[in-house]
Amino acid sequence: MKMNEETISDSNVILHKLLQSAHIQSKLEEKWKSADTNMTMDKFAENGSWVFEFVDKELASILYPNICRTLGDSYKAFEYVHDNPNFSPFQRYTIQGIGSVAMYFAASKIKQKRNITDERKALLDALDVFERDALSSPTQFVSGKSVPNLEDIAVFGVLRSVQGLPAHEDLVLKHSEKLNNWYKRMQQEVPY
């Protein structure tokens, strides 16, 4: 993301920069008021928990080998290029073919670097940790309230980024009832 000619690539920094927008703050405060909650910008953006580091260091890096687990999965992950009108049909298929092979080998390197022998189990284990340590109540969010905070959005953003891919369908949506219920509540809170 580029703001004021400054290039920002860290997702947590991007989230915090976006929260500085008066428009976004106004929308959030409006939502909290209508939900009759005592959420504030400070509480929403609290950064005292392990969740942000978990998202960056664990969840996102484990998710990548899961979306590129096989060449077929990797090829499916590259289907989005067909929605780009700036590429010719030949370019779309070339990008998808070459890109999927490159992604598959890159995911293999990540697995090797992180000593992952079973990427599905590694992701399930990470989701177990999130569920056990962050989702204390089946009806609340990571914030412990009836409205999500930035930590909820960080986890949800990573998981939602692979929507429509086998890793999302096989693992995220079928992991557990508790995680699935949290995910559905987040879909209602963060519609697109």
Sine and cosine of phi, psi and omega as CSV:
sin_phi,cos_phi,sin_psi,cos_psi,sin_omega,cos_omega
0.00,0.00,0.60,-0.80,-0.01,-1.00
-0.87,-0.49,0.83,-0.55,0.04,-1.00
-0.74,-0.67,0.82,-0.57,0.01,-1.00
0.79,0.61,0.68,0.73,0.03,-1.00
0.90,0.43,0.17,0.99,0.08,-1.00
-0.99,-0.14,0.81,-0.58,0.02,-1.00
-1.00,0.05,0.80,-0.60,-0.02,-1.00
-0.85,-0.53,0.81,-0.59,-0.01,-1.00
-0.88,-0.48,-0.23,0.97,0.00,-1.00
-0.99,0.15,0.83,-0.55,-0.10,-1.00
-0.88,0.47,-0.58,0.82,0.02,-1.00
-0.93,0.37,-0.61,0.79,0.05,-1.00
-0.92,0.40,-0.65,0.76,0.04,-1.00
-0.86,0.51,-0.74,0.67,0.01,-1.00
-0.85,0.53,-0.72,0.70,-0.02,-1.00
-0.93,0.37,-0.57,0.82,0.07,-1.00
-0.91,0.42,-0.68,0.73,0.01,-1.00
-0.88,0.47,-0.57,0.82,0.00,-1.00
-0.93,0.37,-0.22,0.98,0.06,-1.00
-0.98,0.18,-0.19,0.98,0.01,-1.00
-0.95,0.32,0.79,-0.62,0.01,-1.00
-0.88,0.48,-0.60,0.80,0.01,-1.00
-0.89,0.45,-0.73,0.69,0.00,-1.00
-0.92,0.40,-0.68,0.73,0.03,-1.00
-0.86,0.51,-0.69,0.73,-0.01,-1.00
-0.89,0.46,-0.69,0.72,0.00,-1.00
-0.90,0.44,-0.68,0.74,0.01,-1.00
-0.90,0.43,-0.73,0.68,-0.01,-1.00
-0.89,0.46,-0.60,0.80,0.06,-1.00
-0.89,0.47,-0.70,0.72,0.00,-1.00
-0.90,0.43,-0.69,0.72,-0.02,-1.00
-0.90,0.43,-0.62,0.78,0.00,-1.00
-0.91,0.42,-0.68,0.73,-0.01,-1.00
-0.94,0.34,-0.42,0.91,0.05,-1.00
-1.00,0.07,-0.04,1.00,0.01,-1.00
0.80,0.60,0.81,0.59,0.01,-1.00
-0.85,-0.53,0.32,-0.95,0.02,-1.00
-0.99,-0.13,0.44,0.90,0.03,-1.00
-0.92,0.39,0.63,-0.77,0.07,-1.00
-0.79,-0.61,0.21,-0.98,0.04,-1.00
-0.86,0.51,-0.64,0.77,0.01,-1.00
-0.90,0.45,-0.71,0.71,0.02,-1.00
-0.92,0.40,-0.64,0.77,-0.03,-1.00
-0.88,0.48,-0.67,0.74,-0.10,-0.99
-0.99,-0.10,0.13,0.99,0.00,-1.00
-0.75,0.66,0.71,-0.71,-0.07,-1.00
-0.84,-0.54,0.59,0.80,-0.08,-1.00
-0.99,-0.12,0.02,1.00,-0.09,-1.00
-0.97,-0.22,0.20,-0.98,0.02,-1.00
-0.98,0.19,-0.16,0.99,-0.16,-0.99
-0.88,0.47,-0.68,0.74,-0.03,-1.00
-0.88,0.47,-0.68,0.73,0.03,-1.00
-0.91,0.41,-0.64,0.77,0.05,-1.00
-0.85,0.53,-0.71,0.71,-0.01,-1.00
-0.89,0.47,-0.74,0.67,-0.05,-1.00
-0.95,0.32,-0.73,0.69,-0.17,-0.99
-1.00,0.02,-0.45,0.89,-0.07,-1.00
-0.93,-0.37,-0.93,0.38,-0.19,-0.98
-0.85,0.52,-0.78,0.62,-0.05,-1.00
-0.89,0.45,-0.67,0.75,-0.05,-1.00
-0.96,0.28,-0.48,0.88,0.06,-1.00
-0.98,0.21,-0.52,0.85,-0.02,-1.00
-0.92,0.40,-0.61,0.79,-0.05,-1.00
-0.85,0.53,-0.77,0.64,0.06,-1.00
-0.89,0.45,-0.38,0.93,0.04,-1.00
-0.97,0.25,-0.54,0.84,0.02,-1.00
-0.99,0.13,-0.26,0.97,0.01,-1.00
-0.86,-0.51,0.52,0.85,-0.09,-1.00
-0.87,0.49,-0.65,0.76,0.05,-1.00
-0.82,-0.58,0.23,-0.97,0.07,-1.00
-0.89,0.46,-0.57,0.82,0.05,-1.00
-0.90,0.45,-0.70,0.72,0.05,-1.00
-0.89,0.46,-0.67,0.74,-0.01,-1.00
-0.91,0.42,-0.65,0.76,0.03,-1.00
-0.89,0.46,-0.67,0.74,0.04,-1.00
-0.90,0.44,-0.61,0.79,0.00,-1.00
-0.89,0.45,-0.42,0.91,-0.01,-1.00
-1.00,-0.06,0.11,0.99,0.00,-1.00
-0.88,0.48,-0.39,0.92,-0.04,-1.00
-0.85,0.52,-0.41,0.91,-0.03,-1.00
-0.90,0.44,-0.36,0.93,0.00,-1.00
-0.96,0.29,-0.23,0.97,0.05,-1.00
-1.00,0.00,-0.06,1.00,-0.05,-1.00
-1.00,-0.06,0.93,-0.36,-0.05,-1.00
-0.95,0.31,-0.15,0.99,-0.01,-1.00
-0.98,0.19,-0.19,0.98,0.00,-1.00
-0.96,-0.27,0.60,-0.80,0.12,-0.99
-0.96,0.28,0.30,-0.95,0.04,-1.00
-0.82,0.57,-0.65,0.76,0.02,-1.00
-0.88,0.47,-0.71,0.70,0.01,-1.00
-0.89,0.47,-0.64,0.77,-0.01,-1.00
-0.87,0.50,-0.75,0.66,-0.02,-1.00
-0.93,0.35,-0.56,0.83,0.04,-1.00
-0.92,0.39,-0.72,0.69,0.02,-1.00
-0.88,0.47,-0.70,0.71,-0.01,-1.00
-0.90,0.44,-0.69,0.73,-0.02,-1.00
-0.92,0.40,-0.80,0.60,-0.03,-1.00
-0.93,0.36,-0.68,0.74,-0.01,-1.00
-0.88,0.47,-0.65,0.76,-0.03,-1.00
-0.92,0.39,-0.60,0.80,0.05,-1.00
-0.92,0.39,-0.70,0.71,0.01,-1.00
-0.89,0.47,-0.68,0.74,0.02,-1.00
-0.90,0.44,-0.64,0.77,0.01,-1.00
-0.87,0.49,-0.73,0.69,0.00,-1.00
-0.94,0.34,-0.58,0.82,0.06,-1.00
-0.90,0.43,-0.66,0.75,0.03,-1.00
-0.90,0.44,-0.61,0.79,0.05,-1.00
-0.89,0.46,-0.62,0.79,0.04,-1.00
-0.92,0.39,-0.63,0.78,0.03,-1.00
-0.90,0.44,-0.68,0.73,0.04,-1.00
-0.86,0.52,-0.70,0.72,-0.01,-1.00
-0.91,0.42,-0.72,0.70,-0.02,-1.00
-0.88,0.48,-0.61,0.79,-0.04,-1.00
-1.00,-0.08,0.09,1.00,-0.01,-1.00
0.83,0.55,0.69,0.73,0.03,-1.00
-1.00,-0.08,0.87,-0.50,0.06,-1.00
-0.99,-0.13,-0.48,0.88,0.01,-1.00
-0.73,-0.68,0.99,-0.16,-0.08,-1.00
-0.90,0.43,-0.54,0.84,0.02,-1.00
-0.91,0.42,-0.73,0.69,0.02,-1.00
-0.89,0.45,-0.65,0.76,0.01,-1.00
-0.87,0.49,-0.66,0.75,0.02,-1.00
-0.93,0.36,-0.68,0.74,0.04,-1.00
-0.87,0.49,-0.65,0.76,0.04,-1.00
-0.89,0.46,-0.66,0.75,0.02,-1.00
-0.90,0.43,-0.66,0.75,0.03,-1.00
-0.91,0.41,-0.58,0.81,0.08,-1.00
-0.87,0.49,-0.70,0.71,0.00,-1.00
-0.88,0.48,-0.73,0.68,0.02,-1.00
-0.86,0.51,-0.74,0.67,-0.03,-1.00
-0.89,0.45,-0.73,0.69,-0.05,-1.00
-0.92,0.39,-0.69,0.72,-0.15,-0.99
-1.00,-0.10,-0.27,0.96,-0.07,-1.00
-0.88,-0.48,-0.45,0.89,-0.03,-1.00
-0.98,-0.22,0.98,0.21,-0.10,-1.00
-0.95,0.31,-0.44,0.90,-0.05,-1.00
-0.79,-0.61,0.66,-0.75,-0.02,-1.00
-0.94,0.35,-0.20,0.98,-0.03,-1.00
-0.91,-0.41,0.03,1.00,-0.04,-1.00
-0.88,-0.47,0.01,-1.00,0.01,-1.00
-0.97,-0.25,0.00,-1.00,0.06,-1.00
-0.82,0.57,-0.55,0.84,-0.01,-1.00
-0.88,0.47,-0.30,0.95,-0.09,-1.00
0.99,0.17,0.12,0.99,-0.05,-1.00
-0.88,-0.47,-0.01,-1.00,0.01,-1.00
-1.00,0.09,0.03,1.00,0.08,-1.00
-0.79,-0.61,0.53,-0.85,-0.02,-1.00
-0.96,0.27,0.32,-0.95,0.14,-0.99
-0.90,-0.44,-0.15,-0.99,-0.06,-1.00
-0.90,0.43,-0.52,0.86,0.04,-1.00
-0.91,0.42,-0.69,0.73,0.07,-1.00
-0.84,0.55,-0.71,0.70,-0.05,-1.00
-0.91,0.40,-0.60,0.80,0.02,-1.00
-0.89,0.45,-0.73,0.68,0.01,-1.00
-0.92,0.40,-0.73,0.69,-0.02,-1.00
-0.87,0.50,-0.67,0.74,0.00,-1.00
-0.87,0.50,-0.67,0.75,0.02,-1.00
-0.91,0.40,-0.72,0.69,-0.02,-1.00
-0.92,0.38,-0.63,0.78,-0.02,-1.00
-0.95,0.31,-0.39,0.92,-0.03,-1.00
-0.89,0.45,-0.32,0.95,-0.01,-1.00
-0.94,-0.34,0.32,0.95,0.03,-1.00
-0.83,0.56,0.70,-0.72,0.00,-1.00
1.00,-0.03,-0.16,0.99,0.03,-1.00
-0.99,-0.16,0.41,-0.91,-0.04,-1.00
-0.81,0.59,-0.62,0.78,-0.01,-1.00
-0.87,0.49,-0.60,0.80,0.01,-1.00
-0.94,0.35,-0.75,0.66,-0.05,-1.00
-0.93,0.37,-0.70,0.72,-0.09,-1.00
-0.96,0.27,-0.59,0.81,-0.17,-0.99
-0.94,-0.35,-0.80,0.60,-0.10,-1.00
-0.92,0.40,-0.78,0.63,-0.09,-1.00
-0.97,0.25,-0.40,0.92,-0.04,-1.00
-0.95,-0.31,0.14,0.99,-0.08,-1.00
-0.89,0.46,-0.86,0.52,0.00,-1.00
-0.34,-0.94,0.32,-0.95,0.02,-1.00
-0.90,0.43,-0.63,0.78,-0.03,-1.00
-0.89,0.45,-0.74,0.67,0.01,-1.00
-0.92,0.40,-0.67,0.74,0.00,-1.00
-0.88,0.47,-0.67,0.74,0.03,-1.00
-0.90,0.44,-0.67,0.74,0.06,-1.00
-0.87,0.50,-0.70,0.71,-0.03,-1.00
-0.88,0.47,-0.69,0.72,0.03,-1.00
-0.89,0.45,-0.65,0.76,0.05,-1.00
-0.89,0.45,-0.63,0.77,0.03,-1.00
-0.91,0.40,-0.60,0.80,0.05,-1.00
-0.88,0.47,-0.57,0.82,0.04,-1.00
-0.95,0.31,-0.59,0.81,-0.03,-1.00
-0.98,0.20,-0.49,0.87,-0.07,-1.00
-0.81,-0.58,0.93,0.37,0.00,-1.00
-0.95,0.32,0.38,-0.92,0.08,-1.00
-0.70,-0.72,0.00,0.00,0.00,0.00
